[in-house]
């Protein structure tokens, strides 16, 4: 896990910095970290969707397919991943 990942999941970090951390993960093609963010309970739906968008940007088709098939995730998150 990277410092950017830790910043993205920390509730003590302002929302804009959390979003910037997700953008940094995307810029560094950290698909596995982004997939973990999508699965992180307690992370807002908006941040989870940003992580899904990041997976699509990274062309992480396997991770997107795994998220879409993960029945432990909320249906709306799975649908979003499936549509990417």
C-alpha positions in Angstrom: 0.0 0.0 0.0 1.2 3.5 -0.8 1.1 6.8 1.0 -1.5 7.9 -1.5 -3.7 4.9 -0.6 -3.4 5.7 3.1 -4.4 9.3 2.4 -7.4 8.2 0.3 -8.8 6.0 3.1 -8.1 8.4 6.1 -11.2 10.1 7.4 -8.9 12.7 9.0 -7.8 13.9 5.5 -10.0 16.6 3.8 -12.1 15.3 0.9 -10.2 17.2 -1.8 -6.9 15.7 -0.7 -8.5 12.2 -0.7 -9.6 12.8 -4.2 -6.1 14.0 -5.2 -4.7 10.8 -3.6 -7.0 8.7 -5.8 -5.9 10.7 -8.9 -2.2 10.0 -7.9 -3.0 6.3 -7.7 -4.5 6.5 -11.2 -1.5 8.4 -12.5 0.8 5.7 -11.2 -1.4 2.9 -12.5 -1.9 1.4 -9.1 -4.8 -0.8 -10.1 -4.6 -3.1 -7.2 -4.8 -0.2 -4.7 -7.7 1.2 -6.6 -9.5 -2.1 -6.5 -9.0 -2.3 -2.7 -10.5 1.2 -2.4 -13.6 0.1 -4.3 -14.0 -2.7 -1.8 -13.3 -0.6 1.3 -16.4 -0.4 3.5 -16.8 3.0 5.1 -15.4 4.8 2.1 -18.0 7.1 0.6 -19.8 6.0 -2.6 -18.4 9.0 -4.5 -14.8 8.0 -3.7 -15.5 4.4 -4.5 -16.9 5.5 -7.9 -13.8 7.6 -8.5 -11.7 4.5 -7.9 -13.8 2.6 -10.4 -13.3 5.4 -12.9 -9.6 5.1 -12.2 -9.6 1.4 -12.9 -11.2 2.2 -16.2 -8.6 4.8 -17.0 -5.8 2.3 -16.1 -7.5 -0.2 -18.5 -7.7 -2.6 -15.5 -10.3 -4.8 -17.1 -9.7 -7.8 -14.8 -10.1 -5.7 -11.7 -13.3 -4.2 -13.0 -14.7 -7.6 -13.9 -13.8 -8.8 -10.4 -15.5 -5.8 -8.8 -18.6 -6.3 -11.0 -18.8 -10.0 -9.9 -18.2 -9.3 -6.2 -21.6 -10.0 -4.5 -20.3 -8.6 -1.2 -20.4 -5.1 -2.8 -23.5 -2.9 -3.1 -25.3 -3.5 -6.4 -24.8 0.1 -7.5 -21.0 -0.2 -7.2 -21.1 -3.5 -9.1 -23.2 -2.0 -11.8 -20.9 1.0 -12.2 -17.9 -1.4 -12.6 -19.8 -3.5 -15.1 -20.6 -0.4 -17.2 -17.0 0.6 -17.5 
